[in-house]
Structure formats: C-alpha cells, structure tokens
C-alpha cells in the first residue's frame, strides 16, 4: 500500500481497527508514514474482559518486540 499512498500524496488518513489493536497499528503506521497525520476510529470489540485483557497484553508484547528491532 505504501507506493500507492505515496503516489497519491496523502496527507491525512483515518486509521480504523479494533480497539485492542489501535495502539500497535498507530505505532506501525506512524513509522511507515511519518508525513501523514492520522485520525483514529477504534472499533469496539465485544469480548469478555478476560479475553480483551489477553489481547491487550499480546499487543503490548508485540509493540515491545517491534521497538527492540
């Protein structure tokens, strides 16, 4: 997608993803597209709290791994 977005000279985009994934998606998109300003639209995930906590923990670990590399 990067070549297409670069060619289109996009300056603003709306990032839409699940609420538990928004933090990691934000980190990734800002790293790949530092010249784009973003608005965010997290989509609610209707799961039990225990499952959401597991997903949030997984996302946090993925962010930490990404920062190390």
N, C-alpha and C positions, 0 to 999 in steps of 0.2 A: 504494500500500500504506500510505502514511503515515496517511491518515484512518482506515483500518481498525485499524491498530496503536494509534493514539492513542485511538480509541474503546474498544478492548479494555483500555486501561490496562496494557499490557505493561510489566513492569519488568525482565525478563531475557529474553534471546534467545540462541540458538545460531546463529552465523554459519557457514555451510558453503559453501565454494567451493574452487576448485582452489588448490593450494599456491602457485603463482606469482601468483595474483590476490589472495591473502589480505591483503597489506599495503594495497593500494588499496581493497579492499572495507571494511577496517577504518576507514580514513580517512573514506570516504564515509558509512558507517553511523553512526559516532560523530558526524559533523557533522549528519546529518539527525535522529538520535535521541540527543541528548546525555543524556537522562534514563534511558536503558536501559543496564543493564550487560550485557556480552556475554561469552559463552564462544565459543571458536573451534575449529572442526573442519576443518582444511585437508585436502583430498582429494589424495593423491599423484598427480602427473602423470607417466606413464611415457613420457617422450620422451628422445631423445638429449640429452646435456649441452649441446651446441651450440644446439639448439632451445630448451631451457629457459633458457639464458643470454639468448637473444634475447627470449624472452617476459618474463623478469625485467627486462631493460633497457627494454622497451616500457612495462611497468607503472610503472617508476620515472619515466620521462619523463612519463607521464600524471599521476602524483602531483604532479610539479613544475609541470606546466601548471595543474593544479587549484589549487595553492597560490597561484599568481600571479593567479588570477581570483576 
